Structures are given as structure tokens and as C-alpha cells.
């Protein structure tokens, strides 16, 4: 046994480059095993707006089939079966009448980094608010922009408001299409519901073939008032619908249900 030990020592001395390399490999292996089995994983919570990934790049929004795939994505695990990412919540809002959606996903991420500095990395990429992120689940892969990040579960302050929306020069069929009780469910809860509607008959003077206004050419129109109950996020004194639409007097907001799209409706009162 001593002879073998002497041979090993002699070999290490005569081949010190190899010895240093082996020592480094052993050290790295020891550190990796320690982190894998003895270090508690660090998790953070992020809200991601699904899209191209760069907040300043305007790209096509997800269609309904993509939304359904994200809802069923579940969790992402590494080769050892440990949780890397898990979808906690999916909210989605129709983008006017395009057939596309603004999709917001709340995820739990296993990261490396320092809680004291607040800097984290996910899949070897530094993450933070406004940074892009790629998520690869077993059945669905998508990119997005991080719009909120915390080492604790995200909490938001929601309030219920009565909002009046008006539209002038509307068609009679629009008034008929609006149904009391019609609502929109964003994937987690009902955020919009019609509770009343009113109308006033008006008319629109049309132009003749030469572009001149002709009082004899009139078209029946309506002035519509819709009273709705809305669940809005309250942040820094602002009311927000769908995570990034400010609800203020005089503003046109994009709201749609399965029965009707509220095009060119303006907020006239908030209670």
C-alpha cells in the first residue's frame, strides 16, 4: 500500500499539470453535488406578458389556440426531475376585434442568484422587469417579457367599479346585440359584466354623390349608454383593466365578450 501511495505522489509531482486539472475536476464535482443535494433551491415569482420577448418589439399576439395551449402547459422540470418553472395563473383579454389576445402568465421559477442583491438568472440568462424570457414546457414553448418579479407570491390590489361607457352614432343593431348580464371571464374570474343599457335615437345626415350634406338623406343612429361592473387593478392612483389599459374618463378601452365587441365606446363615468 505504501508503494502504491508513493507511486501516486511521484506521478502527481512529475505530472503537475494533470494533477491540477484532476484537482479542479474533483473540486467542481464536489461543489456541484453539494449544490444539488444540500443547497435549498431559490424560487421567484414572475408575471410574463406573452409575446416576442422584447417589450419594444410589436409582434402578433397569440390566437385562441395558443392561449389554450398555454393554459395546459403545466410545469417544466430538469433532467433530475426537479421543478424549473410552473404556471400558476393565466389571464387573457381579447385585443379589440382582431381574434388575438393579450396574455399574462404568472409563473414560479427556480433561479440562481442572490436575494440580497436582487439579481437572478433563469436558464443561464439574467432576468428582471422588462427582460425577455423563454419558457419550454413539455407540450408548449413560448417567449415573453417579464412585467413583475418578486421573491414572494405576487399580490395585486383589485377593486370593483361601476363604469359607464357611451357611443354616439351607433347602429340600432349594436344596441340590440348588447345583452344585460353578458360578461367576460379572463381565465381566473369575471372582470366585466353588463348590468344595464340605455339608448337615445339620433340621426346622421349623409352626403350626396358630390360630397354635399343633404338633410333629406338621413340614417337612423343611436346614442348608447352601457352600465357595467368591472374588476380593475388599482395601482399608483390608476385603475387598470387587463394589466395595461388605463380606465379613465374620455378613454376608449378595448373590451370584448363572446357576444359583442365594444368598438369606439368611451368611458363617461366611474363610480
C-alpha atoms as an extended CHARMM CRD file, in Angstrom:
* protein
*
       271  EXT
         1         1  UNK       CA              0.0000000000        0.0000000000        0.0000000000  PROA      1               0.0000000000
         2         2  UNK       CA              2.7940000000        2.4900000000        0.8340000000  PROA      2               0.0000000000
         3         3  UNK       CA              4.4550000000        1.6960000000       -2.5340000000  PROA      3               0.0000000000
         4         4  UNK       CA              1.2370000000        2.4850000000       -4.3870000000  PROA      4               0.0000000000
         5         5  UNK       CA              0.8730000000        5.7320000000       -2.4480000000  PROA      5               0.0000000000
         6         6  UNK       CA              4.4800000000        6.6730000000       -3.2570000000  PROA      6               0.0000000000
         7         7  UNK       CA              3.8640000000        5.9710000000       -6.9500000000  PROA      7               0.0000000000
         8         8  UNK       CA              0.7720000000        8.1750000000       -6.9230000000  PROA      8               0.0000000000
         9         9  UNK       CA              2.6610000000       11.0140000000       -5.2160000000  PROA      9               0.0000000000
        10        10  UNK       CA              5.5530000000       10.6330000000       -7.6080000000  PROA      10              0.0000000000
        11        11  UNK       CA              3.2200000000       10.6680000000      -10.6100000000  PROA      11              0.0000000000
        12        12  UNK       CA              1.4320000000       13.7680000000       -9.2900000000  PROA      12              0.0000000000
        13        13  UNK       CA              4.7250000000       15.6020000000       -8.7940000000  PROA      13              0.0000000000
        14        14  UNK       CA              6.0990000000       14.6660000000      -12.1950000000  PROA      14              0.0000000000
        15        15  UNK       CA              2.8160000000       15.4960000000      -13.9590000000  PROA      15              0.0000000000
        16        16  UNK       CA              1.6550000000       18.5210000000      -12.0390000000  PROA      16              0.0000000000
        17        17  UNK       CA             -0.4650000000       19.9100000000      -14.9350000000  PROA      17              0.0000000000
        18        18  UNK       CA             -2.5450000000       16.7460000000      -14.9380000000  PROA      18              0.0000000000
        19        19  UNK       CA             -2.6960000000       16.8420000000      -11.1540000000  PROA      19              0.0000000000
        20        20  UNK       CA             -4.0090000000       20.4070000000      -11.1650000000  PROA      20              0.0000000000
        21        21  UNK       CA             -6.6300000000       19.5120000000      -13.8040000000  PROA      21              0.0000000000
        22        22  UNK       CA             -7.8210000000       16.4610000000      -11.8250000000  PROA      22              0.0000000000
        23        23  UNK       CA             -7.9830000000       18.5430000000       -8.6330000000  PROA      23              0.0000000000
        24        24  UNK       CA            -10.1170000000       21.1580000000      -10.3960000000  PROA      24              0.0000000000
        25        25  UNK       CA            -12.4780000000       18.4960000000      -11.7580000000  PROA      25              0.0000000000
        26        26  UNK       CA            -12.8430000000       16.9290000000       -8.3080000000  PROA      26              0.0000000000
        27        27  UNK       CA            -13.4940000000       20.3380000000       -6.7330000000  PROA      27              0.0000000000
        28        28  UNK       CA            -16.1110000000       21.2990000000       -9.3150000000  PROA      28              0.0000000000
        29        29  UNK       CA            -17.7750000000       17.9190000000       -8.9410000000  PROA      29              0.0000000000
        30        30  UNK       CA            -17.8570000000       18.2830000000       -5.1710000000  PROA      30              0.0000000000
        31        31  UNK       CA            -19.3880000000       21.7800000000       -5.4050000000  PROA      31              0.0000000000
        32        32  UNK       CA            -21.9800000000       20.5940000000       -7.9340000000  PROA      32              0.0000000000
        33        33  UNK       CA            -23.0030000000       17.6350000000       -5.7870000000  PROA      33              0.0000000000
        34        34  UNK       CA            -23.2260000000       19.8800000000       -2.7280000000  PROA      34              0.0000000000
        35        35  UNK       CA            -25.4430000000       22.3750000000       -4.5240000000  PROA      35              0.0000000000
        36        36  UNK       CA            -27.5850000000       19.6160000000       -5.9960000000  PROA      36              0.0000000000
        37        37  UNK       CA            -28.2950000000       17.6830000000       -2.8200000000  PROA      37              0.0000000000
        38        38  UNK       CA            -27.6360000000       20.0440000000        0.0700000000  PROA      38              0.0000000000
        39        39  UNK       CA            -28.4660000000       23.5670000000       -1.1590000000  PROA      39              0.0000000000
        40        40  UNK       CA            -32.0650000000       24.7000000000       -0.9400000000  PROA      40              0.0000000000
        41        41  UNK       CA            -33.3100000000       25.9140000000       -4.3730000000  PROA      41              0.0000000000
        42        42  UNK       CA            -34.2360000000       29.5760000000       -4.8150000000  PROA      42              0.0000000000
        43        43  UNK       CA            -37.6330000000       30.3670000000       -6.3100000000  PROA      43              0.0000000000
        44        44  UNK       CA            -39.0400000000       33.6760000000       -7.5140000000  PROA      44              0.0000000000
        45        45  UNK       CA            -42.4190000000       34.6840000000       -8.9030000000  PROA      45              0.0000000000
        46        46  UNK       CA            -42.7970000000       36.4970000000      -12.2030000000  PROA      46              0.0000000000
        47        47  UNK       CA            -45.6070000000       37.8690000000      -14.3080000000  PROA      47              0.0000000000
        48        48  UNK       CA            -44.9220000000       37.4850000000      -18.0140000000  PROA      48              0.0000000000
        49        49  UNK       CA            -46.6680000000       39.1370000000      -20.9430000000  PROA      49              0.0000000000
        50        50  UNK       CA            -46.6220000000       36.5640000000      -23.7220000000  PROA      50              0.0000000000
        51        51  UNK       CA            -45.0950000000       37.8120000000      -26.9550000000  PROA      51              0.0000000000
        52        52  UNK       CA            -41.8670000000       38.1390000000      -28.8580000000  PROA      52              0.0000000000
        53        53  UNK       CA            -39.9540000000       38.8250000000      -25.6410000000  PROA      53              0.0000000000
        54        54  UNK       CA            -38.6750000000       42.3580000000      -26.1700000000  PROA      54              0.0000000000
        55        55  UNK       CA            -41.0860000000       44.9280000000      -24.7630000000  PROA      55              0.0000000000
        56        56  UNK       CA            -40.3460000000       47.4510000000      -27.5340000000  PROA      56              0.0000000000
        57        57  UNK       CA            -41.0000000000       44.9700000000      -30.3740000000  PROA      57              0.0000000000
        58        58  UNK       CA            -44.5830000000       44.9280000000      -31.6790000000  PROA      58              0.0000000000
        59        59  UNK       CA            -45.4350000000       41.4200000000      -32.8520000000  PROA      59              0.0000000000
        60        60  UNK       CA            -48.5660000000       39.4010000000      -33.4840000000  PROA      60              0.0000000000
        61        61  UNK       CA            -50.4820000000       38.4740000000      -30.3490000000  PROA      61              0.0000000000
        62        62  UNK       CA            -51.4210000000       34.8610000000      -29.5490000000  PROA      62              0.0000000000
        63        63  UNK       CA            -54.5630000000       33.3990000000      -31.1120000000  PROA      63              0.0000000000
        64        64  UNK       CA            -57.1000000000       31.3860000000      -29.1400000000  PROA      64              0.0000000000
        65        65  UNK       CA            -55.4120000000       28.0270000000      -29.9000000000  PROA      65              0.0000000000
        66        66  UNK       CA            -52.1540000000       29.3450000000      -28.4200000000  PROA      66              0.0000000000
        67        67  UNK       CA            -53.9740000000       30.5950000000      -25.3230000000  PROA      67              0.0000000000
        68        68  UNK       CA            -55.4620000000       27.1190000000      -24.7780000000  PROA      68              0.0000000000
        69        69  UNK       CA            -52.0280000000       25.5260000000      -25.1440000000  PROA      69              0.0000000000
        70        70  UNK       CA            -50.5120000000       27.8620000000      -22.5470000000  PROA      70              0.0000000000
        71        71  UNK       CA            -53.3530000000       27.1450000000      -20.1140000000  PROA      71              0.0000000000
        72        72  UNK       CA            -52.4870000000       23.4310000000      -20.2900000000  PROA      72              0.0000000000
        73        73  UNK       CA            -48.6820000000       23.8320000000      -20.1980000000  PROA      73              0.0000000000
        74        74  UNK       CA            -48.3100000000       22.8040000000      -16.5370000000  PROA      74              0.0000000000
        75        75  UNK       CA            -44.7270000000       22.6110000000      -15.2420000000  PROA      75              0.0000000000
        76        76  UNK       CA            -41.1850000000       22.3890000000      -16.5940000000  PROA      76              0.0000000000
        77        77  UNK       CA            -38.6430000000       20.0380000000      -14.9510000000  PROA      77              0.0000000000
        78        78  UNK       CA            -34.9290000000       19.4820000000      -15.4190000000  PROA      78              0.0000000000
        79        79  UNK       CA            -33.1660000000       16.1820000000      -16.1750000000  PROA      79              0.0000000000
        80        80  UNK       CA            -33.2350000000       15.2160000000      -12.4960000000  PROA      80              0.0000000000
        81        81  UNK       CA            -36.9750000000       15.8110000000      -12.2300000000  PROA      81              0.0000000000
        82        82  UNK       CA            -36.6670000000       18.9810000000      -10.1730000000  PROA      82              0.0000000000
        83        83  UNK       CA            -39.0870000000       21.8380000000      -10.8070000000  PROA      83              0.0000000000
        84        84  UNK       CA            -37.6950000000       24.5820000000      -13.0610000000  PROA      84              0.0000000000
        85        85  UNK       CA            -40.8660000000       26.5370000000      -13.8690000000  PROA      85              0.0000000000
        86        86  UNK       CA            -44.5430000000       26.1920000000      -13.0640000000  PROA      86              0.0000000000
        87        87  UNK       CA            -47.5200000000       28.1200000000      -14.4060000000  PROA      87              0.0000000000
        88        88  UNK       CA            -49.6300000000       29.4300000000      -11.5410000000  PROA      88              0.0000000000
        89        89  UNK       CA            -52.1240000000       31.5990000000      -13.3760000000  PROA      89              0.0000000000
        90        90  UNK       CA            -53.1060000000       32.5720000000      -16.9280000000  PROA      90              0.0000000000
        91        91  UNK       CA            -55.1290000000       35.6840000000      -17.7440000000  PROA      91              0.0000000000
        92        92  UNK       CA            -56.1210000000       36.6660000000      -21.2780000000  PROA      92              0.0000000000
        93        93  UNK       CA            -58.0150000000       39.5650000000      -22.8280000000  PROA      93              0.0000000000
        94        94  UNK       CA            -59.2990000000       39.9450000000      -26.4170000000  PROA      94              0.0000000000
        95        95  UNK       CA            -57.4530000000       42.6070000000      -28.3780000000  PROA      95              0.0000000000
        96        96  UNK       CA            -60.3650000000       44.5010000000      -29.9070000000  PROA      96              0.0000000000
        97        97  UNK       CA            -61.8230000000       42.5090000000      -32.8410000000  PROA      97              0.0000000000
        98        98  UNK       CA            -58.5770000000       41.0010000000      -34.1550000000  PROA      98              0.0000000000
        99        99  UNK       CA            -59.1010000000       37.4490000000      -32.9070000000  PROA      99              0.0000000000
       100       100  UNK       CA            -55.8950000000       37.8530000000      -30.8690000000  PROA      100             0.0000000000
       101       101  UNK       CA            -55.3130000000       38.1170000000      -27.1300000000  PROA      101             0.0000000000
       102       102  UNK       CA            -53.1310000000       39.9150000000      -24.6310000000  PROA      102             0.0000000000
       103       103  UNK       CA            -51.9610000000       37.0030000000      -22.4520000000  PROA      103             0.0000000000
       104       104  UNK       CA            -50.4160000000       37.3330000000      -18.9870000000  PROA      104             0.0000000000
       105       105  UNK       CA            -48.8720000000       34.3350000000      -17.2330000000  PROA      105             0.0000000000
       106       106  UNK       CA            -47.8220000000       34.1550000000      -13.5740000000  PROA      106             0.0000000000
       107       107  UNK       CA            -45.0010000000       31.6330000000      -13.1190000000  PROA      107             0.0000000000
       108       108  UNK       CA            -42.8600000000       30.2420000000      -10.3380000000  PROA      108             0.0000000000
       109       109  UNK       CA            -39.2050000000       29.9900000000      -11.4210000000  PROA      109             0.0000000000
       110       110  UNK       CA            -36.2010000000       28.2130000000       -9.9440000000  PROA      110             0.0000000000
       111       111  UNK       CA            -33.3150000000       30.6430000000      -10.2480000000  PROA      111             0.0000000000
       112       112  UNK       CA            -29.7400000000       31.1470000000       -9.2340000000  PROA      112             0.0000000000
       113       113  UNK       CA            -28.6900000000       34.4340000000       -7.6930000000  PROA      113             0.0000000000
       114       114  UNK       CA            -28.6140000000       36.4740000000       -4.5480000000  PROA      114             0.0000000000
       115       115  UNK       CA            -31.6920000000       37.6650000000       -2.6730000000  PROA      115             0.0000000000
       116       116  UNK       CA            -29.6720000000       40.4660000000       -1.0860000000  PROA      116             0.0000000000
       117       117  UNK       CA            -28.7030000000       41.9810000000       -4.4330000000  PROA      117             0.0000000000
       118       118  UNK       CA            -31.9940000000       41.0450000000       -6.1310000000  PROA      118             0.0000000000
       119       119  UNK       CA            -30.2000000000       39.7460000000       -9.2350000000  PROA      119             0.0000000000
       120       120  UNK       CA            -31.3170000000       36.3790000000      -10.5700000000  PROA      120             0.0000000000
       121       121  UNK       CA            -30.6200000000       34.0950000000      -13.5100000000  PROA      121             0.0000000000
       122       122  UNK       CA            -33.0210000000       31.6190000000      -15.0970000000  PROA      122             0.0000000000
       123       123  UNK       CA            -31.6520000000       29.0210000000      -17.5290000000  PROA      123             0.0000000000
       124       124  UNK       CA            -28.3330000000       30.8960000000      -17.5470000000  PROA      124             0.0000000000
       125       125  UNK       CA            -29.9690000000       34.2030000000      -18.5590000000  PROA      125             0.0000000000
       126       126  UNK       CA            -30.2390000000       37.2230000000      -16.2600000000  PROA      126             0.0000000000
       127       127  UNK       CA            -33.8520000000       38.1660000000      -15.6230000000  PROA      127             0.0000000000
       128       128  UNK       CA            -35.5590000000       41.3150000000      -14.3880000000  PROA      128             0.0000000000
       129       129  UNK       CA            -38.5140000000       43.5520000000      -15.1480000000  PROA      129             0.0000000000
       130       130  UNK       CA            -38.6450000000       44.2900000000      -18.9290000000  PROA      130             0.0000000000
       131       131  UNK       CA            -36.2100000000       41.4550000000      -19.7660000000  PROA      131             0.0000000000
       132       132  UNK       CA            -37.1640000000       38.6820000000      -22.2280000000  PROA      132             0.0000000000
       133       133  UNK       CA            -37.6900000000       35.1350000000      -21.0090000000  PROA      133             0.0000000000
       134       134  UNK       CA            -38.0530000000       31.7900000000      -22.7980000000  PROA      134             0.0000000000
       135       135  UNK       CA            -40.1870000000       29.0620000000      -21.2320000000  PROA      135             0.0000000000
       136       136  UNK       CA            -40.1060000000       25.4880000000      -22.5000000000  PROA      136             0.0000000000
       137       137  UNK       CA            -42.8170000000       23.2050000000      -21.1550000000  PROA      137             0.0000000000
       138       138  UNK       CA            -43.3480000000       19.6050000000      -22.3010000000  PROA      138             0.0000000000
       139       139  UNK       CA            -46.1710000000       20.4970000000      -24.7120000000  PROA      139             0.0000000000
       140       140  UNK       CA            -45.7660000000       24.2500000000      -25.2030000000  PROA      140             0.0000000000
       141       141  UNK       CA            -42.8930000000       26.6700000000      -25.7060000000  PROA      141             0.0000000000
       142       142  UNK       CA            -43.2880000000       30.4490000000      -25.6900000000  PROA      142             0.0000000000
       143       143  UNK       CA            -41.4400000000       33.6830000000      -25.0630000000  PROA      143             0.0000000000
       144       144  UNK       CA            -42.4700000000       36.8060000000      -23.2380000000  PROA      144             0.0000000000
       145       145  UNK       CA            -41.4950000000       39.9390000000      -21.3470000000  PROA      145             0.0000000000
       146       146  UNK       CA            -41.2750000000       39.9860000000      -17.5460000000  PROA      146             0.0000000000
       147       147  UNK       CA            -43.5060000000       42.7860000000      -16.2210000000  PROA      147             0.0000000000
       148       148  UNK       CA            -43.2680000000       41.9480000000      -12.4970000000  PROA      148             0.0000000000
       149       149  UNK       CA            -40.7530000000       39.9760000000      -10.4180000000  PROA      149             0.0000000000
       150       150  UNK       CA            -40.6560000000       39.1540000000       -6.6970000000  PROA      150             0.0000000000
       151       151  UNK       CA            -39.1680000000       36.6300000000       -4.2970000000  PROA      151             0.0000000000
       152       152  UNK       CA            -42.6440000000       36.3420000000       -2.7480000000  PROA      152             0.0000000000
       153       153  UNK       CA            -46.0020000000       35.4390000000       -4.3410000000  PROA      153             0.0000000000
       154       154  UNK       CA            -47.2700000000       38.4040000000       -6.3430000000  PROA      154             0.0000000000
       155       155  UNK       CA            -50.1170000000       40.3440000000       -4.7730000000  PROA      155             0.0000000000
       156       156  UNK       CA            -52.2420000000       42.9010000000       -6.5840000000  PROA      156             0.0000000000
       157       157  UNK       CA            -54.9380000000       45.2500000000       -5.3270000000  PROA      157             0.0000000000
       158       158  UNK       CA            -58.1950000000       44.7390000000       -7.2290000000  PROA      158             0.0000000000
       159       159  UNK       CA            -61.3080000000       46.8710000000       -6.7950000000  PROA      159             0.0000000000
       160       160  UNK       CA            -64.8160000000       46.6030000000       -8.2070000000  PROA      160             0.0000000000
       161       161  UNK       CA            -66.1150000000       49.6850000000      -10.0200000000  PROA      161             0.0000000000
       162       162  UNK       CA            -69.2610000000       50.6550000000      -11.8820000000  PROA      162             0.0000000000
       163       163  UNK       CA            -68.2160000000       52.0470000000      -15.2530000000  PROA      163             0.0000000000
       164       164  UNK       CA            -70.4360000000       53.8310000000      -17.8000000000  PROA      164             0.0000000000
       165       165  UNK       CA            -69.4420000000       53.6030000000      -21.4590000000  PROA      165             0.0000000000
       166       166  UNK       CA            -71.0500000000       55.6070000000      -24.2380000000  PROA      166             0.0000000000
       167       167  UNK       CA            -71.0730000000       55.5650000000      -28.0100000000  PROA      167             0.0000000000
       168       168  UNK       CA            -72.5700000000       58.1230000000      -30.3490000000  PROA      168             0.0000000000
       169       169  UNK       CA            -73.6870000000       57.4260000000      -33.8930000000  PROA      169             0.0000000000
       170       170  UNK       CA            -74.1030000000       53.7370000000      -33.1120000000  PROA      170             0.0000000000
       171       171  UNK       CA            -76.2370000000       51.4330000000      -35.2280000000  PROA      171             0.0000000000
       172       172  UNK       CA            -79.5310000000       50.0810000000      -33.8400000000  PROA      172             0.0000000000
       173       173  UNK       CA            -78.2710000000       46.5230000000      -34.2200000000  PROA      173             0.0000000000
       174       174  UNK       CA            -75.4190000000       47.3230000000      -31.8230000000  PROA      174             0.0000000000
       175       175  UNK       CA            -77.8840000000       48.2450000000      -29.0920000000  PROA      175             0.0000000000
       176       176  UNK       CA            -79.8630000000       45.0530000000      -29.7210000000  PROA      176             0.0000000000
       177       177  UNK       CA            -76.6900000000       42.9490000000      -29.5890000000  PROA      177             0.0000000000
       178       178  UNK       CA            -75.6890000000       44.2150000000      -26.1390000000  PROA      178             0.0000000000
       179       179  UNK       CA            -77.2450000000       41.8900000000      -23.5530000000  PROA      179             0.0000000000
       180       180  UNK       CA            -77.7050000000       42.6470000000      -19.8610000000  PROA      180             0.0000000000
       181       181  UNK       CA            -75.7850000000       40.0110000000      -17.9140000000  PROA      181             0.0000000000
       182       182  UNK       CA            -73.2380000000       39.4970000000      -20.6900000000  PROA      182             0.0000000000
       183       183  UNK       CA            -69.7920000000       39.0970000000      -19.1240000000  PROA      183             0.0000000000
       184       184  UNK       CA            -66.1330000000       38.3020000000      -19.7370000000  PROA      184             0.0000000000
       185       185  UNK       CA            -64.1010000000       35.7190000000      -17.8010000000  PROA      185             0.0000000000
       186       186  UNK       CA            -60.3330000000       36.3280000000      -18.0540000000  PROA      186             0.0000000000
       187       187  UNK       CA            -59.2480000000       32.8220000000      -17.1190000000  PROA      187             0.0000000000
       188       188  UNK       CA            -59.4630000000       33.3690000000      -13.3820000000  PROA      188             0.0000000000
       189       189  UNK       CA            -62.5350000000       35.4810000000      -12.6330000000  PROA      189             0.0000000000
       190       190  UNK       CA            -65.2800000000       37.6010000000      -14.1790000000  PROA      190             0.0000000000
       191       191  UNK       CA            -63.8040000000       41.0550000000      -14.8320000000  PROA      191             0.0000000000
       192       192  UNK       CA            -66.6010000000       42.6410000000      -16.8870000000  PROA      192             0.0000000000
       193       193  UNK       CA            -70.3970000000       42.3460000000      -16.7170000000  PROA      193             0.0000000000
       194       194  UNK       CA            -73.1590000000       44.4310000000      -18.2770000000  PROA      194             0.0000000000
       195       195  UNK       CA            -75.7510000000       45.4330000000      -15.6730000000  PROA      195             0.0000000000
       196       196  UNK       CA            -77.8340000000       47.9590000000      -17.6630000000  PROA      196             0.0000000000
       197       197  UNK       CA            -78.1180000000       49.7580000000      -21.0030000000  PROA      197             0.0000000000
       198       198  UNK       CA            -79.9480000000       52.7930000000      -22.3760000000  PROA      198             0.0000000000
       199       199  UNK       CA            -80.2750000000       54.4630000000      -25.7450000000  PROA      199             0.0000000000
       200       200  UNK       CA            -81.4910000000       57.6420000000      -27.4060000000  PROA      200             0.0000000000
       201       201  UNK       CA            -82.4820000000       57.8240000000      -31.0610000000  PROA      201             0.0000000000
       202       202  UNK       CA            -80.4400000000       60.1630000000      -33.2330000000  PROA      202             0.0000000000
       203       203  UNK       CA            -79.8440000000       60.5210000000      -36.9420000000  PROA      203             0.0000000000
       204       204  UNK       CA            -76.8680000000       61.1590000000      -39.1460000000  PROA      204             0.0000000000
       205       205  UNK       CA            -77.0710000000       63.4480000000      -42.1650000000  PROA      205             0.0000000000
       206       206  UNK       CA            -75.4670000000       61.7650000000      -45.1440000000  PROA      206             0.0000000000
       207       207  UNK       CA            -73.7490000000       63.2980000000      -48.1430000000  PROA      207             0.0000000000
       208       208  UNK       CA            -74.8240000000       63.0710000000      -51.7510000000  PROA      208             0.0000000000
       209       209  UNK       CA            -72.7160000000       61.7860000000      -54.6270000000  PROA      209             0.0000000000
       210       210  UNK       CA            -70.9060000000       65.1400000000      -54.7930000000  PROA      210             0.0000000000
       211       211  UNK       CA            -69.9680000000       65.2170000000      -51.1010000000  PROA      211             0.0000000000
       212       212  UNK       CA            -72.5690000000       67.8170000000      -50.1370000000  PROA      212             0.0000000000
       213       213  UNK       CA            -74.6220000000       67.3630000000      -46.9740000000  PROA      213             0.0000000000
       214       214  UNK       CA            -78.2150000000       66.6050000000      -47.7900000000  PROA      214             0.0000000000
       215       215  UNK       CA            -80.8040000000       66.9070000000      -44.9780000000  PROA      215             0.0000000000
       216       216  UNK       CA            -83.0690000000       64.6170000000      -46.9610000000  PROA      216             0.0000000000
       217       217  UNK       CA            -80.5100000000       61.8320000000      -46.7180000000  PROA      217             0.0000000000
       218       218  UNK       CA            -80.5500000000       60.7190000000      -43.0810000000  PROA      218             0.0000000000
       219       219  UNK       CA            -79.5300000000       57.4750000000      -41.4150000000  PROA      219             0.0000000000
       220       220  UNK       CA            -81.0190000000       56.2510000000      -38.1450000000  PROA      220             0.0000000000
       221       221  UNK       CA            -78.4260000000       56.1600000000      -35.3650000000  PROA      221             0.0000000000
       222       222  UNK       CA            -78.3810000000       55.7410000000      -31.5910000000  PROA      222             0.0000000000
       223       223  UNK       CA            -76.5800000000       57.2330000000      -28.6110000000  PROA      223             0.0000000000
       224       224  UNK       CA            -75.8710000000       54.2100000000      -26.3720000000  PROA      224             0.0000000000
       225       225  UNK       CA            -75.0110000000       54.1780000000      -22.6760000000  PROA      225             0.0000000000
       226       226  UNK       CA            -73.7920000000       50.8930000000      -21.1650000000  PROA      226             0.0000000000
       227       227  UNK       CA            -73.5340000000       50.4330000000      -17.3960000000  PROA      227             0.0000000000
       228       228  UNK       CA            -71.0630000000       47.7170000000      -16.4560000000  PROA      228             0.0000000000
       229       229  UNK       CA            -69.4520000000       46.2300000000      -13.3800000000  PROA      229             0.0000000000
       230       230  UNK       CA            -65.6940000000       45.9230000000      -13.8160000000  PROA      230             0.0000000000
       231       231  UNK       CA            -62.9400000000       44.3860000000      -11.7180000000  PROA      231             0.0000000000
       232       232  UNK       CA            -59.9220000000       46.6730000000      -12.0320000000  PROA      232             0.0000000000
       233       233  UNK       CA            -56.3970000000       46.6930000000      -10.6540000000  PROA      233             0.0000000000
       234       234  UNK       CA            -55.6050000000       49.7550000000       -8.5650000000  PROA      234             0.0000000000
       235       235  UNK       CA            -52.0040000000       50.9170000000       -8.7800000000  PROA      235             0.0000000000
       236       236  UNK       CA            -50.4530000000       54.3280000000       -8.0560000000  PROA      236             0.0000000000
       237       237  UNK       CA            -53.8510000000       56.0120000000       -8.1340000000  PROA      237             0.0000000000
       238       238  UNK       CA            -54.7390000000       54.4830000000      -11.5090000000  PROA      238             0.0000000000
       239       239  UNK       CA            -57.4150000000       51.9650000000      -12.4810000000  PROA      239             0.0000000000
       240       240  UNK       CA            -56.1800000000       49.3310000000      -14.9060000000  PROA      240             0.0000000000
       241       241  UNK       CA            -58.1080000000       46.7820000000      -16.9610000000  PROA      241             0.0000000000
       242       242  UNK       CA            -56.3240000000       43.8260000000      -18.4760000000  PROA      242             0.0000000000
       243       243  UNK       CA            -52.9800000000       44.6860000000      -16.8210000000  PROA      243             0.0000000000
       244       244  UNK       CA            -52.1050000000       47.6060000000      -19.0960000000  PROA      244             0.0000000000
       245       245  UNK       CA            -55.2600000000       49.5140000000      -20.1340000000  PROA      245             0.0000000000
       246       246  UNK       CA            -55.8740000000       52.6330000000      -18.0530000000  PROA      246             0.0000000000
       247       247  UNK       CA            -59.5700000000       53.2180000000      -17.3340000000  PROA      247             0.0000000000
       248       248  UNK       CA            -60.0550000000       56.9940000000      -17.2500000000  PROA      248             0.0000000000
       249       249  UNK       CA            -62.8070000000       59.3880000000      -18.2930000000  PROA      249             0.0000000000
       250       250  UNK       CA            -62.8220000000       60.0410000000      -22.0380000000  PROA      250             0.0000000000
       251       251  UNK       CA            -60.7110000000       56.9950000000      -22.8400000000  PROA      251             0.0000000000
       252       252  UNK       CA            -61.6250000000       54.3320000000      -25.3610000000  PROA      252             0.0000000000
       253       253  UNK       CA            -60.8330000000       50.8840000000      -23.9260000000  PROA      253             0.0000000000
       254       254  UNK       CA            -60.8070000000       47.5620000000      -25.7370000000  PROA      254             0.0000000000
       255       255  UNK       CA            -63.4030000000       45.2490000000      -24.2380000000  PROA      255             0.0000000000
       256       256  UNK       CA            -64.9810000000       42.2000000000      -25.8290000000  PROA      256             0.0000000000
       257       257  UNK       CA            -67.1610000000       39.3050000000      -24.7410000000  PROA      257             0.0000000000
       258       258  UNK       CA            -68.1360000000       36.1690000000      -26.6180000000  PROA      258             0.0000000000
       259       259  UNK       CA            -71.2430000000       38.0260000000      -27.8380000000  PROA      259             0.0000000000
       260       260  UNK       CA            -70.1000000000       41.5660000000      -28.6080000000  PROA      260             0.0000000000
       261       261  UNK       CA            -67.0340000000       43.7450000000      -29.2110000000  PROA      261             0.0000000000
       262       262  UNK       CA            -67.2630000000       47.2380000000      -27.7240000000  PROA      262             0.0000000000
       263       263  UNK       CA            -65.6530000000       49.2460000000      -30.5050000000  PROA      263             0.0000000000
       264       264  UNK       CA            -65.3750000000       53.0240000000      -30.0230000000  PROA      264             0.0000000000
       265       265  UNK       CA            -67.0720000000       53.0350000000      -26.6150000000  PROA      265             0.0000000000
       266       266  UNK       CA            -65.7770000000       55.8440000000      -24.3940000000  PROA      266             0.0000000000
       267       267  UNK       CA            -65.6530000000       55.8500000000      -20.5870000000  PROA      267             0.0000000000
       268       268  UNK       CA            -68.0150000000       58.6080000000      -19.4050000000  PROA      268             0.0000000000
       269       269  UNK       CA            -68.3580000000       57.9150000000      -15.6730000000  PROA      269             0.0000000000
       270       270  UNK       CA            -66.7340000000       55.7850000000      -12.9430000000  PROA      270             0.0000000000
       271       271  UNK       CA            -68.3930000000       55.0540000000       -9.6100000000  PROA      271             0.0000000000
